[in-house]
Amino acid sequence: MPEWSHFLSAMTLVMVRVSGIVAFVPFFSSTALPVRAKAVFTLAVAYLLAPLVASLPYAQAEIGFAALMGELAVGLVF
């Protein structure tokens, strides 16, 4: 069962980073795209990237306030 929780933690961190990217990229921040489409895109990308992030050798996918804020900051910088 630890694999499942590790996958969900990695997916949550990836989702926070991708949502930061989607929020500020000019193409995605346009009002022409519905919010639901942006959310589905974010979830799909997070679901596809989570196994890669979880399988990294020194990945520490632990959810905490500092980790979430760090991922959001990286997403906003991208």
Beta strands, then each sheet from edge to edge (+ up, - down):
end
